[in-house]
Amino acid sequence: MMAQLDPGILALLRCPVTASPLRQQGDWLMSEIGNLAYSLREGIPALLAEEARLPPGIGSLEDFKAKYCPTPEK
């Protein structure tokens, strides 16, 4: 059975990589920027970048960061 995260808590959570809001899709929390997916474990968000599921076409977390988290210009 899918655990539905409390909407108030979900509104506070952000992706640790992109800092974008998260939305729940089944047992996953998806970042609005890039669709990096974090699992819900027994209803508890596991917001660990190293364990996140990468979107299709992205081979590594470093590739994801290069595409969705450009470094600021100096």
Backbone as a printed PyTorch tensor [residue, N CA C, xyz], in Angstrom:
tensor([[[  0.8340,  -1.1850,   0.0000],
         [  0.0000,   0.0000,   0.0000],
         [  0.8770,   1.2470,   0.0000]],

        [[  0.5460,   2.1930,  -0.8470],
         [  1.3050,   3.4220,  -0.9730],
         [  1.0380,   4.3350,   0.2240]],

        [[  2.0930,   4.8780,   0.7950],
         [  1.9640,   5.8330,   1.8920],
         [  1.8030,   7.2260,   1.3110]],

        [[  0.7350,   7.9150,   1.7080],
         [  0.5150,   9.2850,   1.2390],
         [  1.1590,  10.2340,   2.2390]],

        [[  2.1200,  11.0050,   1.7820],
         [  2.8100,  11.9560,   2.6450],
         [  1.8870,  13.1260,   2.9690]],

        [[  1.9440,  13.5970,   4.1860],
         [  1.1350,  14.7380,   4.6150],
         [  1.4520,  15.9410,   3.7090]],

        [[  0.4230,  16.5890,   3.1350],
         [  0.6560,  17.7180,   2.2230],
         [  1.4500,  18.8670,   2.8570]],

        [[  1.2590,  19.0950,   4.1390],
         [  2.0080,  20.1520,   4.8190],
         [  3.4950,  19.8530,   4.8760]],

        [[  3.8250,  18.6010,   5.1110],
         [  5.2340,  18.1980,   5.1430],
         [  5.8080,  18.2470,   3.7350]],

        [[  5.0680,  17.7280,   2.7620],
         [  5.5320,  17.7290,   1.3800],
         [  5.8340,  19.1500,   0.9080]],

        [[  5.0320,  20.1090,   1.3070],
         [  5.2390,  21.5010,   0.9000],
         [  6.5540,  22.0740,   1.4330]],

        [[  7.0580,  21.5210,   2.5190],
         [  8.3110,  22.0080,   3.1150],
         [  9.5530,  21.3690,   2.5070]],

        [[  9.3990,  20.1960,   1.9230],
         [ 10.5510,  19.4470,   1.4280],
         [ 11.0690,  20.0020,   0.1110]],

        [[ 12.3940,  19.9080,  -0.0770],
         [ 13.0550,  20.3310,  -1.3100],
         [ 14.0730,  19.2730,  -1.7100]],

        [[ 14.3210,  19.1930,  -2.9950],
         [ 15.3490,  18.2920,  -3.5090],
         [ 16.7040,  18.7820,  -2.9990]],

        [[ 17.5100,  17.9110,  -2.4120],
         [ 18.8140,  18.3430,  -1.9180],
         [ 19.8080,  18.6790,  -3.0390]],

        [[ 19.5120,  18.2880,  -4.2650],
         [ 20.4140,  18.5660,  -5.3850],
         [ 20.0150,  19.8490,  -6.1140]],

        [[ 18.7340,  19.9900,  -6.4540],
         [ 18.2870,  21.1350,  -7.2480],
         [ 17.6070,  22.2190,  -6.4120]],

        [[ 17.2670,  21.9050,  -5.1830],
         [ 16.5280,  22.7990,  -4.2820],
         [ 15.1110,  23.0800,  -4.7770]],

        [[ 14.6320,  22.2960,  -5.7310],
         [ 13.2830,  22.4780,  -6.2500],
         [ 12.2710,  21.7370,  -5.3740]],

        [[ 11.0050,  22.1580,  -5.4150],
         [  9.9600,  21.4440,  -4.6800],
         [  9.8440,  19.9990,  -5.1630]],

        [[  9.2520,  19.1730,  -4.3150],
         [  9.0390,  17.7670,  -4.6370],
         [  7.5500,  17.4930,  -4.7690]],

        [[  7.2060,  16.5350,  -5.6170],
         [  5.8180,  16.0790,  -5.7410],
         [  5.8310,  14.5670,  -5.5660]],

        [[  4.7660,  14.0410,  -5.0090],
         [  4.6940,  12.6020,  -4.7730],
         [  4.0820,  11.8970,  -5.9730]],

        [[  4.7490,  10.8290,  -6.3980],
         [  4.2310,   9.9240,  -7.4230],
         [  4.3960,   8.5150,  -6.8720]],

        [[  3.3210,   7.9610,  -6.3810],
         [  3.3900,   6.6310,  -5.7820],
         [  4.2810,   6.6520,  -4.5570]],

        [[  5.2560,   5.7490,  -4.5330],
         [  6.1940,   5.6630,  -3.4120],
         [  7.4710,   6.4520,  -3.6700]],

        [[  7.3840,   7.4600,  -4.5350],
         [  8.5520,   8.2710,  -4.8860],
         [  8.2220,   9.7450,  -4.7280]],

        [[  9.2390,  10.5330,  -4.3770],
         [  9.1540,  11.9870,  -4.4010],
         [ 10.0080,  12.4520,  -5.5640]],

        [[  9.4020,  13.2050,  -6.4730],
         [ 10.0690,  13.6340,  -7.6980],
         [ 10.3960,  15.1140,  -7.6080]],

        [[ 11.6360,  15.4740,  -7.9760],
         [ 11.9960,  16.8890,  -7.9980],
         [ 11.3620,  17.5480,  -9.2110]],

        [[ 10.8800,  18.7740,  -9.0310],
         [ 10.2640,  19.4910, -10.1470],
         [ 11.2820,  19.8000, -11.2350]],

        [[ 12.5220,  20.0380, -10.8550],
         [ 13.5850,  20.2560, -11.8320],
         [ 14.3120,  18.9360, -12.0450]],

        [[ 14.2110,  18.3760, -13.2230],
         [ 14.9670,  17.1920, -13.5990],
         [ 14.3630,  15.8490, -13.2740]],

        [[ 13.3110,  15.7980, -12.4650],
         [ 12.6600,  14.5250, -12.0920],
         [ 13.5890,  13.5290, -11.4110]],

        [[ 14.4680,  14.0050, -10.5600],
         [ 15.2570,  13.1260,  -9.7120],
         [ 14.2940,  12.5070,  -8.7050]],

        [[ 14.3470,  11.2030,  -8.5110],
         [ 13.3450,  10.5080,  -7.6980],
         [ 13.9430,   9.9780,  -6.3960]],

        [[ 13.2740,  10.3010,  -5.3050],
         [ 13.6740,   9.8510,  -3.9720],
         [ 12.6080,   8.9090,  -3.4370]],

        [[ 13.0380,   7.8300,  -2.8220],
         [ 12.0770,   6.8420,  -2.3380],
         [ 11.4590,   7.2660,  -1.0070]],

        [[ 10.2580,   6.7420,  -0.7990],
         [  9.6060,   6.8330,   0.5050],
         [  9.7560,   5.4680,   1.1470]],

        [[ 10.3530,   5.4200,   2.3160],
         [ 10.5600,   4.1620,   3.0320],
         [  9.6610,   4.1530,   4.2560]],

        [[  8.6260,   3.3350,   4.1850],
         [  7.6430,   3.2570,   5.2590],
         [  7.0880,   4.6420,   5.5840]],

        [[  6.8680,   5.4390,   4.5210],
         [  6.2970,   6.7670,   4.6760],
         [  7.2880,   7.8570,   5.0230]],

        [[  8.5730,   7.5140,   5.1030],
         [  9.6060,   8.4860,   5.4560],
         [ 10.4360,   8.8000,   4.2180]],

        [[ 10.5630,  10.0820,   3.8380],
         [ 11.3530,  10.4320,   2.6630],
         [ 12.8360,  10.1220,   2.8720]],

        [[ 13.4420,   9.4620,   1.9000],
         [ 14.8800,   9.1770,   1.9130],
         [ 15.5310,  10.1340,   0.9280]],

        [[ 15.8510,  11.3280,   1.3900],
         [ 16.3640,  12.3760,   0.5140],
         [ 17.8910,  12.3320,   0.4340]],

        [[ 18.3930,  11.2140,  -0.0280],
         [ 19.8300,  11.0160,  -0.1880],
         [ 20.1520,  11.0400,  -1.6750]],

        [[ 20.9060,  12.0470,  -2.1020],
         [ 21.2110,  12.2110,  -3.5260],
         [ 21.8790,  10.9680,  -4.1030]],

        [[ 22.7480,  10.3420,  -3.3360],
         [ 23.4750,   9.1680,  -3.8190],
         [ 22.5580,   7.9740,  -4.0620]],

        [[ 21.3880,   7.9570,  -3.4330],
         [ 20.4460,   6.8470,  -3.5850],
         [ 19.2660,   7.1960,  -4.4910]],

        [[ 19.2300,   8.4170,  -4.9970],
         [ 18.1100,   8.8500,  -5.8350],
         [ 18.1240,   8.1090,  -7.1720]],

        [[ 16.9240,   7.8940,  -7.7070],
         [ 16.7870,   7.2840,  -9.0320],
         [ 16.9200,   8.3930, -10.0690]],

        [[ 17.8310,   8.1860, -10.9980],
         [ 18.0920,   9.1780, -12.0420],
         [ 17.0270,   9.1010, -13.1250]],

        [[ 16.7430,  10.2320, -13.7720],
         [ 15.7780,  10.2080, -14.8750],
         [ 16.3760,   9.4860, -16.0890]],

        [[ 15.5390,   9.0300, -17.0010],
         [ 16.0320,   8.3590, -18.2080],
         [ 17.0130,   9.2480, -18.9810]],

        [[ 18.0520,   8.6230, -19.4930],
         [ 19.0320,   9.3420, -20.2970],
         [ 20.1530,   9.9850, -19.5090]],

        [[ 20.1060,   9.8930, -18.1870],
         [ 21.1530,  10.4560, -17.3330],
         [ 21.9220,   9.2940, -16.7170]],

        [[ 23.2470,   9.2560, -16.9500],
         [ 24.0520,   8.1140, -16.5280],
         [ 24.5850,   8.1640, -15.1150]],

        [[ 24.7210,   9.3640, -14.5580],
         [ 25.2940,   9.4730, -13.2120],
         [ 24.7780,  10.7380, -12.5350]],

        [[ 24.9690,  10.7980, -11.2340],
         [ 24.5710,  11.9830, -10.4860],
         [ 25.3590,  13.1980, -10.9640]],

        [[ 26.6190,  13.0010, -11.3100],
         [ 27.4310,  14.1160, -11.8220],
         [ 26.8830,  14.6240, -13.1490]],

        [[ 26.4410,  13.7120, -14.0270],
         [ 25.8180,  14.1160, -15.2930],
         [ 24.5390,  14.9040, -15.0220]],

        [[ 23.7550,  14.4470, -14.0430],
         [ 22.5240,  15.1480, -13.6750],
         [ 22.8470,  16.5610, -13.2140]],

        [[ 23.8250,  16.6880, -12.3300],
         [ 24.1940,  18.0110, -11.8070],
         [ 24.6810,  18.9260, -12.9270]],

        [[ 25.4420,  18.3850, -13.8630],
         [ 25.9550,  19.1960, -14.9700],
         [ 24.8070,  19.7320, -15.8290]],

        [[ 23.7570,  18.9220, -15.9890],
         [ 22.6350,  19.3300, -16.8280],
         [ 21.6600,  20.2540, -16.1100]],

        [[ 21.3440,  19.9450, -14.8610],
         [ 20.2750,  20.6600, -14.1560],
         [ 20.7440,  21.6470, -13.0910]],

        [[ 22.0190,  21.6190, -12.7620],
         [ 22.5310,  22.5150, -11.7180],
         [ 23.7820,  23.2350, -12.2270]],

        [[ 23.6290,  24.0750, -13.2510],
         [ 24.8120,  24.7590, -13.7890],
         [ 25.4590,  25.6390, -12.7210]],

        [[ 26.7540,  25.7350, -12.7790],
         [ 27.4700,  26.5660, -11.8120],
         [ 27.2210,  28.0250, -12.1310]],

        [[ 27.0790,  28.8480, -11.1090],
         [ 26.8170,  30.2740, -11.3530],
         [ 28.0150,  30.9430, -12.0210]],

        [[ 27.7050,  31.8970, -12.8850],
         [ 28.7770,  32.6470, -13.5430],
         [ 29.4020,  33.5950, -12.5540]],

        [[ 30.7020,  33.7970, -12.7140],
         [ 31.4330,  34.6930, -11.7980],
         [ 31.6460,  36.0350, -12.4350]]])
